[in-house]
Structure formats: C-alpha cells, structure tokens
Amino acid sequence: MKKLSFLILLAATNPVFASEGGPFFSLRNANFVILIAFLIFLGVLAKFKVPGMLGGLLDKRAASIKADLEEARSLREEAQSILASYERKARDVQAQADQIVVAAKRDAQAAAEQAKLDLQVSIARRLKAAEDQIASAEASALKEVKDRAVQVAVAAAGEVLANQMSWNEKAAMIDSAIAEVDTRLN
C-alpha cells in the first residue's frame, strides 16, 4: 500500500497532471477527483477481496481446464489402446481368414484328387463290366452258333442217315441207343 501511495504522489507531481490554472490537489481539479474515485474503487475491491475471488475463479477455471486436459489425455490413451486392440484383432481375423482360405484350397484340391480317383475307378469298373458283357455276348453268340451248327449237323446227319439206312438198320440203331441209355442210367 505504501508503494501505491508513493506512485500516486510521484504521478501527481508530474506536470501532465497539473491543471492549467490551479493546484492538482484541489477538488475543483477533475483529474484529482477521478484519481480519488479510482483509489476508492480499488480500496473497495481490496476490502471485499475481489482480487482474491478473481484469483480463486481463475484458479478454479485453471483446475477445470487441467482436469479436462487430463481427462482428454486419459481418453486419448484409452482410445489408442482400444485402437491397438482392434488392429490386433483385425490382424488375427485376417490371419484366420487366410488360414481358412488355405485350408479350403487344400480341401478342394484333395476333393478334386479324390474325385479323379473315384472317376478312374468308376471308369475302370464300367470298362470291366462292358468287357464282361462283350465276353458274355461273344460266348452266348458262339454258343448259339455252335448249337445251331450242331442242330444243322444233326439234322443233316439225320437226313443223310435216313436216306442211306434201311428200316432194319434204323431199328437196330434205336435198340442199341436204348441199351446204351439203360447202361448209363444204371
């Protein structure tokens, strides 16, 4: 307070504050009255501790800003950790997807190989069945040809024999065939 009073007196002695016609320390001097009112205003402010209240409000605001900054920093760190977690999960999911694709390709290739083998086995089985059918058909046709040849030969032989043999020879031949059948059946 002493320093403030000294500064006021020093400023009052300055020729700038002197009025044109009279002394500075007079109630008729407007500058002096304004100075007194200003000093009273500062005194009232000091009496009611307004600078302390303003300082307290500024301190509260600074503390609030600091708390907001700390909260923002913690939220940023939390967001970074969550981002890192999601990036790690995304890499894991991508790795799993790559493994699934590789396994699917491997399974598809194995299935294709198995299908080729199954197709080869099926073709071999069908070829074997066709060959068996062809062989059976050949055997059947050969048998039919042989049977027909035997029938034709028997008919031709019968006709030849019938034309060359007499009735007595025919009867003797029938008797000998009956006797042969009888001996074979017993």
Residue pairs with C-beta under 8 A, 6 or more apart in sequence:
8 35
8 39
11 17
12 24
12 25
12 32
12 35
17 24
17 31
17 32
17 35
18 24
19 26
19 29
19 30
19 31
22 28
22 29
23 29
24 31
24 32
25 32
26 32
27 33
45 51
162 170
165 173
